[in-house]
Amino acid sequence: MMLYKLLKASDRYRFEHTVLSLLDKGELGGNIENLGVKLYCMKLGRNRVPGLSALVSLFKYVRRGRPDLVQGWMYHGNLAALVANMVTAPRVKTVWNVRHTPYDLKDENRLTAKLIKVSSFVSSRPAGIIYNSVVSRDRHRELGYSSARDIVLPNGFDCEQFRPDKNARKKILETLKLNDNTILIGHISRFHPMKDHACFIKAVSMVMEKQDTIHALMAGKDIVQENNELTSFIPGNLINERVHLLGDRDDIHLIVPALDMVVSSSAWGEGFPNVIGEAMACGVPCVVTDIGDSAIIVGQNGIVVKPKKPEKLAEGIETLLKAGQQKRSELGSKARERIVENYSLPFVVKKYEELYQGIVNG
């Protein structure tokens, strides 16, 4: 998503982008093409080492583009970019972009863990390594990545799209047929073990036992009632009644402003969680686990708790509830100010472009 936002906001008079996907178009390929950006897809299999024919295709794609700079994106893309450049255009510089924090390599699949290790040995070759969080940079340095030319460029947020909306709450309450005094707690993320949905559900269930106006809105890929693993976490009497599964949505910017708070319950692996910045940009305070740069993003404008501890997460939620609506609104306003000043999309894109221009100019 950050790649898409970067392409969308980039100065087209100075930069011409081409995207080479190692897989297929994915969920954002069509959006990228609609920007007028060239997109090539190699359609390689997931979690498989590419064969000779795949490497030859990769070299052809890169040579055809005649790039001034090659930007890898995540571990597979970073190594592919480096290898392709070394073979086809050794004088063209490569930049890596790391979007993940590997707290423990045992939590990664085997191929990704190997890529992380191999990358550490050749990490001095790129002209720059971009990390999207301080925690990610520090962890990769511990794993042996070169620190000579690394830089932290956080995710950027469209503060015009994600902004407070007084009408959003009314629409959501009407859609779900809920009363005006309902407290809406949001959890926005794809279904994945590192997001720790079980921890969130257990924590919010604890809070629901004490206050019957609490409702949880959950959205993201595979956040649906047909997901048996997810629903096994939810007490049967809460599904649809007080826990609402909205599935994968393309209108999150219309849902988040309706919430009283957003919770991020991640257990590991996060670098810079987008959902926190988006919620803050909408003026919604957050309760987050201390994973990745979550605590840095929130600053003094939310609650930070230890990961994997539902009781601590529940305490964080209750702290915001006890603060009252007025205090939450004040925190939300300060949260938005923080995002606008430090993480707005134009600000971050400018940093990317300055880096690219500087590397190309030597």
HELIX and SHEET records of a PDB file:
HELIX    1   1 MET A    2  ALA A    9  1                                   8    
HELIX    2   2 GLY A   29  ASN A   34  1                                   6    
HELIX    3   3 LEU A   52  GLY A   65  1                                  14    
HELIX    4   4 MET A   74  THR A   88  1                                  15    
HELIX    5   5 LEU A  105  ASP A  107  5                                   3    
HELIX    6   6 ARG A  110  PHE A  121  1                                  12    
HELIX    7   7 VAL A  134  GLU A  142  1                                   9    
HELIX    8   8 LYS A  166  LEU A  176  1                                  11    
HELIX    9   9 PRO A  193  LYS A  195  5                                   3    
HELIX   10  10 HIS A  197  LYS A  210  1                                  14    
HELIX   11  11 ASN A  228  PHE A  233  1                                   6    
HELIX   12  12 ILE A  252  ILE A  255  1                                   4    
HELIX   13  13 VAL A  256  ALA A  258  5                                   3    
HELIX   14  14 ASN A  274  ALA A  281  1                                   8    
HELIX   15  15 SER A  294  VAL A  298  1                                   5    
HELIX   16  16 PRO A  310  ASN A  342  1                                  33    
HELIX   17  17 LEU A  345  VAL A  360  1                                  16    
SHEET    1   A 2 THR A  18  SER A  21  0                                        
SHEET    2   A 2 LYS A  38  CYS A  41  1                                        
SHEET    1   B 4 LEU A  69  GLN A  71  0                                        
SHEET    2   B 4 LYS A  93  VAL A  98  1                                        
SHEET    3   B 4 GLY A 128  TYR A 131  1                                        
SHEET    4   B 4 ASP A 150  VAL A 152  1                                        
SHEET    1   C 6 VAL A 243  LEU A 245  0                                        
SHEET    2   C 6 ILE A 214  ALA A 219  1                                        
SHEET    3   C 6 ILE A 183  ILE A 188  1                                        
SHEET    4   C 6 MET A 261  SER A 264  1                                        
SHEET    5   C 6 CYS A 286  THR A 289  1                                        
SHEET    6   C 6 ILE A 303  VAL A 305  1                                        
END                                                                             
